[in-house]
Amino acid sequence: MGTFKVGSNIDAWCTKCKLVLAHTIEAVADNIIKRVQCNTCRGKHMFKALEPGVKKKITPVKSVSKNKSKASDYTRLLGNKDISKAFGYSISRQFHKGDIINHGKFGLGIVIEQKDITKIEVLFESGPKILIHARS
């Protein structure tokens, strides 16, 4: 979680509306939200993140296991590639899936996915990283 600031918005349980709605933070102590004001009914009350009686579900982060499997694929993916033809990484250069990149900080990596026009996912020995590319 980030740092909470007075005046910023957060979703909270409204004790008057009986719904989880947008609220404005009114008081914070030791990075814990103390009081909020409902943006719908303007009611002021103690901060409650969820409806009374509802416990927050803790769900495992899927990307962690996904990253581990990708990291174990690093050697296999680079095994049949000619690393002498690796491109030096540059924000302005455009890369494609399968390209080998030599990054100044992360070392050798292979482009495993093009996220959008300006972002690629590159698998390095330390794990996958999202990098910017094709910027002028």
N, C-alpha and C positions, 0 to 999 in steps of 0.2 A: 504494500500500500504506500501511497505517497504522503506528502505533508498536506494536512488539511488547513485551509485558510478561512477566516471569517469573511462572509460575503460570497463565497463560492457555493455552487449547487451540488446537491447529492440526493440520491433516492433514499427515502426513509418511510417508515410506517407512520401515517397520520392518525393520531388518536381521535380526531373529530370525523374525518372522512372515512375512516376504517379501510384505507387503501394504501398501498405503497405508491407514493407520488414524489415529485420533485420538491425539494425543500432548500431553503437558504440557510447556511450555517451561521448561527449567531454567537456561539461560544465554543472555544477549543481550549483544552488544558492538557499539556504533555502529549500533544498530537492525538488526543482523544476528543471526539465531538461530544459536547455536553448538551447544547440547546440548539434547536432548529425552528424555522418558521415555514409553515406549509405555503407553497406558492399558489395553491388553489383556494383554500379557505382563510388563509392568513393566520391560522391558529399557531400559537407558540407552545412548544412542549419539549420535554427531554428527547434526545435522539434515540430512536429505536430503528435498527436496520431492517428488521423483519417483523412480520405479523406475530403477535404474541402466540406462543405455542408451536411455532414453526422453527425447526432447527436447520441451520445452514448445511447443505449437502456439500461434502468434500469430494470432488471428482478428481480422479488422476489426470494429470496433464498428458495428453496423447503425444504431443510433440517431443517429449523427453524420450520416450521409447523409440519414436521415429528417428530422432537424432542419433541415438545409440546404434541403431541398425545401419544408418547411413555411414557413421564413422567406421564401423567394421567393414564396410564395403570399399573404403578408400584404397586399400592395397589392390583389391581385385579390379577396380575401375582403372587404376593407373598402370596395372600390370602389363597390358598389351598396347600401351600408348608410347609414342616416341617423345620423351620429356625434353629432348633437345629442341623441339619445335614449340616449346611453351611460349605463350605471349606474355610480355610484361604487362602487369595490370595498370590500366589508366582509366579514369572516369570517362574520358572522351571516346575510348575505343569501344566498339560494339562486339559483344561476345555471343556465341551460340552454344546450344547444348552439345556437350562433348569436347568443347575447347579446353585445353590445358592452360592454366594461368600461373604465372610466377609472381606472387604478391610479396611486396617488401616486408610486411609484418608476419603474414600467416604462412608464407612459403608456397610450395606447389599445391595446386588444387585443380579440380575438374568441375566444369559447369554442369550441374545436374538438372537445372530447371530454369526457365525464363519466367519470372514472376509476373512482370508486366513490361511495358516498353522500356523502362529505365532501371529495372531491378532484376538481378539474377541470383540464384542460389548456387553457391560454390562449396564443394566438399573439400575440406582441408584435412590434414592428418589429425588436427585437434577437434574436428567436427565441422558441421555446416555453418556457413555465414551468408548473410544477405549483403550483396554489394551493389553499388550503383554503376551503371554503364551507359554508354551511348548518350552522354550529355555533351552539348556543344559549349 
